[in-house]
Amino acid sequence: QVKLVESGGGLVQAGGSLRLSCAASGSIFSIKAMGWYRQAPGKQREFIGMVTTAGFTSYADSVKGRFTISRNNAENTVSLQMNDLKPEDTAVYYCNADSNPRMRYWGQGTQVTVSP
């Protein structure tokens, strides 16, 4: 089993920056990739980006050039650096981990609110 805990959410003005962190514990040896999703009220959960254990990253078009995912394998953490935040970025942000065998784990979520 893998446990994920997000931190770093909060309120920020449009154009500002925020950094989210996700700490993984448990069967971390089985993790193949970790990523971030977000979900606004009444909307479907949206993929943001991910990073594999080899360090390869991918991003959704909506955040390319503004958001950056980084990892610290020694500390079993991943971070989401969010720059030039916009009101439409307001959502609950979730960390996820994909493991071997085929399993997906989720954190509890952290609220990000961007004011105009």
N, C-alpha and C positions, 0 to 999 in steps of 0.2 A: 504494500500500500504506500501511496505517496500523499503527503500532506503539503498543501500550499497556503501561504499566508501573504497577502498583499499589504502594502503600506504606502503612504505618501500622498494619498488623495487629499483634496481640499478645494478651496475657493480661490480662483485666480481671475484677474482681469484679462479681457481679450488682448492678444498680443504678447502675453506673458508666457512663462515657462513653468513646467512642473516635472518632477522626476518621481516615477513610481518604482517600487521594488517588490520582488516576489522571492520569498525564501522557501526552498523545498526541503523536506525531511522525509525519513522513512526509507523505502526501497529506491534510493536515488540512483543506484547502479543500473536500474532498468530504464531510465529515462532516455528517450531518443531525441526529443525535441521539446522546447518550451516556447510558449507564445502568449499573446495578449488578444483579448476580445473586449468589446464594449457593447452595452445595451442601454438605450434610452427608453424612458417610459412609453409603453405602447408600441415599441419598435422591436424588430427581431435582433437577435444578437449578431454583431458584426465582427468579422475578422479584421484585426489590425496588422499583425505581423508575427513572425516566429523566428527562432534560431535553433539550429540543430546542434548536437553535441560536437560536430566537426567545425562549427562556427559559421555555417552558411545561414544567411538571412533572407527573408522575403517580406514584402510589405503590401498592404492594400493601397490602391491608387489614391484613395482619399487622404492618406497620411504621408505619402512619399515626399521626401524633402523636408518634412517637419518633425517626424517622429523617428527615433533611433532606438533599436533594441541592442543591448549589450549583455554579456554574461560574465560571471565569475565562477568558473568550475570549482575552484578550491573552496569557495564558500557556499556553493550550490544555490546561487542566486541569479536572477535575471532582472534587468532594469529596463524601464521604458522612459526615455528622455523625450518630453513633449515640448516643442518650441512653437512660437507663433500660434498660440491656442486661439480657437474661434468658439463663439457660442454654440455652434453645432457640434463641438466636441464634448459637450456636456453629456455625461452618461455614467453608469456604473462600469468600472473597468475590472475585468477578470483575468487572472493569470491561469494558464492551463499547462499541463504536462502530458505528453504522449509517451507511453511506456511499452516495453516488450515483456510479456505478450501484449496483444492488442488491447490497450486500456487507455482511457482518457480521464484525467483528474482535473478538478477545478478548485480555485480558491473561493473565498467568501465574497469577494468583490470589494472595491473601494470607490467611493463617490468622487467624481471630478465635476466641478461646476465652474463654468466660464461665464463671467458677466460681461455684458456689452460695454 
